[in-house]
């Protein structure tokens, strides 16, 4: 019997010379040894190419490096997937770190589940510069799910998130969708959109209680900290794409979770991009709701409950303008 347990670790890299050595070492130190590491350099202007090239020369049978023409992380991940041959896919950002048991535990969980449509999930901790100073990130969604898409409802309603590298995905599931959306080059939440489509295809989630992804907080200027107009517009497109989940379940709980995304969008970007706010409102009401409910912090919600969500946003915007002048 041939055991199909090869894992492809796909790493998009752009100007990652500062941290990519730690990332690659964590991949190479995995207890699970049936791996390949594919690094796609997105036209870096620092020393990234020389670093990853040296790794590929030292670990000829494991590490492969390629260049992409500055198309962004989504395109780099798609290119890496095309070049990969693993039974399971581990996407890994070039500044994050995997615990040594991450892949071994999850491959075992997936294989023992005997379900080719199951996906594995680990927890993630965050840190700034020193790994030993990582902060535990406990979340309510750290558990098994069946069907898998129900985790999306919990994340949207509870305001929780799963970091990109937490998932270990069977190759066949990724082959069944259209890959990473390369139009979302400037979208800081492109991973959420991709894995929403993945999870809709999955039968269940098996939770890995042992493996950990160590997520490095983005430095100033990092894409995930950038919210220009293109980024904000693509975020709204992501939220609209989530409505495909209604094909699976049109329950009030699902609709409310989808509506929550639009309210959060309005709360975050109100007054900055009026056209996008109007679109978000239209999407909200298109789900069948007649009235918006408050989102945001405790004080804002308290005010919104008294005078209404939109009125509270107007007041908040006015206060922010005054503070900026001061």
N, C-alpha and C positions, 0 to 999 in steps of 0.2 A: 504493500500500500504506500502510495506517494503522499506525504504530508505536505499540503500546500499552505505554508506559513511565512512566505517571504513578505517582508515589509519594505516598501519604498518610502524613504524619507525625502520629501521635496522641500527645498529651501530657496525661496526667492531672496535675492540679496542686492541691495543698492547702498553703496557707501557704508558698508557694514564692518569695516576693518576694526573698529573699536571693540566689538563684542563677538564677532563671528567665531573666533577661536574657542571661546567657552561653549558656544552653541554646538560646534562640530565635535568637540571633545565629549559632550554629553550624549551625542548621537552614537559616537564610536564606542562609548563605554556601556552601551545597553547590554543587559544580560542576554536578551534575545539576539542571537548572532546572525540569523538569516536575514540580512538587510542589504539594501543599496541606498546610497546617499546621492541625490541628484541636486546640484546647486546651479541655479540660473542667475547669472550676474546681469543685472538690468542696466548695463553701461555705466558702471560705477566710475567716479572720477578720483577716488582715493586709492588705497592699496588693497582693496578687496580682492581683485583678480589675482594678484601675486600670492596672496595668502591661500585662497582656495585652490589655486593651481599647484602650490606646494603640497597641499593635502592630497590632491588627486595623484600626484607623483609618488607620494609615500604610501598611499593606500589604493593601489591600482585596481584591485578587485572589488573595492567597495565604493569609492568616491569618484563621481564623474562631474565635470564642470562644463558649462556651456554659457555662451553670451546671448542675450536677447537685445533687441534694438529699442531700448528705453520705452517700453510699452506699459510699464507698471506691474505691480505685484500679481494682479489677476491673470494677465497674459503670461507672466513667468510661471505661475502655477499650472496653467493649462499646458504650456510647453513642457514643463517637467513631467506632467502626467503622461503626455504623449511618448516621452522617452522612457518611462518607467515600465517595469515588468512585474512588480509586486502583486501579491494576492490582496494585500491590505495597504492603504495609503495613509501616511502620517505627514500632514502639512506642518511645517515648523518655521516660524519666523526667525530671522537671522540674528536676533538678540535675545532669544528665549532659551530656556534650559529644560531638558527632560530628566526626571529622576531615572536612575539606572534600571528600575523594574517596570517602567511605564509600558514598554512594548511587550515584555514577557507576560505580564499579568493580563493584558488586554487580548493578546492573541489566544491565550489559554481560555479566557472567558468566551470569546467569540466562537472558538472551535468547539468548546464543550456545549455551547448553546444549540449547536446543530441547526442553526437558522442562518441561511446565507444573506438574509435581509436585516440582520441585527447590526447595530453599530455600538462601539464601545466609547465610554465617557470617563474621563478622569477629573479630579478636582484641580484647581489652580491656585497658587499663591503669588503674591506680587512683591517685588522688591525694587529698589532704586539703583544701587550700585553694587552692594555686597550681598551675595546670595544668603549668607548666614543671617542677615537681617530681614529675611522675608517675613511678610505678614500673612497669617492664615486667613483665607477667604472662605468662610463657611456660608453655604447657600442651601436653601430649601430644595433646590432642584437636584441636589446630589443624591440620586436614587435611581432605581430601575424604572423604566416607563414602558407601557404597552397599551395602546400603540405609541410609537415614538413621537409623533407630532404633538402629543399633549404637553411635552416639555416646553414647546413654544408658547402655549397658552399661559403656563406658569411664569415663564420668563417675562412675558409682556405685562402681565398683571402685577407681578411682584417686583418688577424693576431689576431683575437679575440678568446676568450675562454669562456666556461660556466663551472662554478664550479659544482662538482658532486651533491651537495645538492640542487641545484636550481630547479631540476626537480621533479615533482610529476607525477608518471606513473601509469596508470591503470594496475592492476594485469594481465589481459588477454594479454596485449602486451608483458610483460616479459615472460609469459608462452609460447609465440609463438616463442621465440628465444632460443638459447642454454645457456643462462645465462652468467655470467662473465667468461672470459677465464682464467682459473687457470694456464695456461702455462705462463701468463704474470705476474707472482709473483713479478718480479723485474722491471716491466714496470711502470715508473712514470706517464704514460699517459693511464693507463688501463681504466679509466673512459671514455676517449674520444672514445676508440675503442668500448666499451660496448654501449654507447649511440648513436654512429653512427648506430649500428645495430638496436637499438630501434627506432630511428627516421626514418629509412627506412621503418619500419612497421607502423609508425603513419600516420594518414591522415592530421593532422594539429597541430599547436602549438597555445595555448591560453596564452597570456602574462599577467602575474600578475603584475600590476603597483604598488601594495602596499606592498606585501611581500618582505622580504630581507633575504638573507643568509649572515652572517658575517663570512668571511673566514679568519682564522688565518694564517698569513704567516708562512711557514715551518721553523723550527729551523734548525741549521746546523746539517747535518747528516741525516735529514729526507729523506725518499725514493724519494720524488719529487725533491729533490736537488741532487740526486745521479745519475750519468750517467756512470756506468761501462759498460763493453762490453756486458754483458747479457741484461742490460737495453736498450742500444742503439740498439741491434739486435732486441729486441722485439718491439721497437718503429717502426722500419722499417717494421716488419711484420704487425703491426697495419695499417700503411699507405697502404700496399698492400691490406689488407682486405677491405679498403675503396672503392676499385674499384668495389665492388659489386653494388655500386650505379649506375654504367653504365647500369645495367639491366633496371633501371627506366628511365634514360635519358643519351643519348650518345652525348649531345650537346657539342659544343666547350667550352662553359663556364664551364661545369662539368669537362671536360678533363683538362682544364687549372688549375682548382682548385686542382685537384688530382696531377697534375704535380708540382704545387707550393709546396706541401708537400715534394716531393722528393728533390726539389731545396733547401728548408729550411733545410732538413736533411743533404745534402751535405755541405751547408754553415756552419752548426753547428758542424759537425764532420769530416770535411776534414782533412786529414793527420793522424788522430788518428786510424781509422779502414779502411785501404785501400780496403779490400774485401767487406765490407758493402757499401763503396762509389761506387764501381763498380756495385754492385747489384742495388743501387739506381739509378745510371745512366741508367742502362738497363731498369728499370721500367719506367723511364722518357721517354726514346725514344720509349718504347713499347706502349706509349699512342699516338704515331704518330707525335711527335714534332721533328723537325730537328735541332733546336738550343736552347741552354739554355739561359734564360734571367736573369739579375741580381736580387738578393734578398739581404736583409741585410740592414745595415745603409746607410745613405745618402752619406757619403764619399766613402764607398766601392762601392756602385752602380755607382757613378760617375766614379771611376777608371775602374770598370768592363765594362761600356759602351764604354770606350776608348780602352781597351786592351783585353776585353773578360772575361767572368766569371771565367773560370778555371785559366787563367793567373793571375787574381787579387787574387784568392785564394792562389796561390803559393807565391805571393809577401806578402800577409798578414801572411801566415805561417812563412815565413822567418823573418819578422819583429817581430813576437811573440817570435820566438826562440832567437833573439838578446836581446829582453827585458828580457827574462827569465835569460839569462846569466848575464845581468847587475844587 
